[in-house]
Amino acid sequence: MDRRNFTKFALSGLAFSFLSDSMGRAALPMTGPETLGPQPANAAAVPATPRAVAQKPYAALLERAKAALDRHADAFALRDRVAIVDFDAPSKDARMHVVDLIGGQTSSYLVSHGRGSDPAHSGWLHSFSNEFNSLASSQGAFRTGDMYFGQHGRSMRLVGLDPQNSNAESRAIVIHGADYVSEDHVAVWGKCGRSEGCFAVAPHIVPQVLGLLGPGRMLYADKIGRG
C-alpha cells in the first residue's frame, strides 16, 4: 500500500488492521479482539467497565475519565472510545491507553510528558501546569480536534475542557510524533524524552493513534496517586 493510500486509511481508522508488527513496536499487545473496530458514534450512557479492564492498574483513572465524559457530554460527538494517559506511570511504560468503552479492548502506547513537569528528567511526571511557557503537561479532559501537518508531521489539536487545562489550545498542546518516544530510546536511556507539554508518541504510531481517536473524542490525563 503506498503512503498516500495508507494515510487515507489511517485517518479513517481503518489502517489499524493493516499495521505490520514493526509498526506496533511502541504499543503493547491488545487485550480482547485484535482490532478496535467501528463502534456506535453516540452511546446514551457509558457502559460498565468490562472485567478485563477493571483489573488493569489504570482502572481507577478510567472511572474518573468516564465521569468526565458524562460531565462534558455536550462536548463530545463520539463516546465509543476514549484515550487515557496515566501519569502515575513512568515514561518508560506504555501509559497512554485507548479504550473501547463498548467491548473493552485496549491498545497501549508510550507517551511523553512535558519537561516543565519533570525538570530533573527523572522519567516521572511530578507536577502539572496550565500556564503559558511552563513547558509542563496539563491534567483533565481534552477534546480531540482537527488533524494537520506541522513541524512534527501529522498531528492532532486538543481543546482543554477543564480549568486546569483551559489554555491547552492556545499553548498548542497537541498529539504529535517524536523520535524521543520509542522503545529504542527507552532501551538506551531508561525513559522517554520530554516534550513541551504535548502528548508525543512514536512517529510510526501516529497514524494508528490518530486513526483510533479521530476528532470529537476524549483524551483524559491525570495523576491520581494510586497506591
C-alpha positions, 0 to 999 in steps of 0.5 A: 500500500503506498503512503498516500493510500495508507494515510487515507486509511489511517485517518479513517481508522481503518489502517489499524488492521493493516499495521505490520508488527514493526509498526506496533513496536511502541504499543503493547499487545491488545487485550480482547479482539485484535482490532478496535473496530467501528463502534456506535458514534453516540452511546446514551450512557457509558457502559460498565467497565468490562472485567478485563479492564477493571483489573488493569492498574489504570482502572481507577483513572478510567472511572474518573475519565468516564465521569468526565465524559458524562460531565462534558457530554455536550462536548463530545460527538463520539463516546465509543472510545476514549484515550487515557494517559496515566501519569502515575506511570513512568515514561518508560511504560506504555501509559497512554491507553485507548479504550473501547468503552463498548467491548473493552479492548485496549491498545497501549502506547508510550507517551511523553510528558512535558519537561516543565513537569519533570525538570530533573528528567527523572522519567516521572511526571511530578507536577502539572501546569496550565500556564503559558511557557511552563513547558509542563503537561496539563491534567483533565479532559481534552477534546480531540480536534482537527488533524494537520501537518506541522513541524512534527508531521501529522498531528492532532489539536486538543481543546482543554475542557477543564480549568486546569487545562483551559489554555491547552489550545492556545499553548498548542498542546497537541498529539504529535510524533517524536523520535524521543518516544520509542522503545529504542530510546527507552532501551538506551536511556531508561525513559522517554524524552520530554516534550513541551507539554504535548502528548508525543508518541512514536512517529510510526504510531501516529497514524494508528493513534490518530486513526483510533481517536479521530476528532470529537473524542476524549483524551483524559490525563491525570495523576491520581496517586494510586497506591 
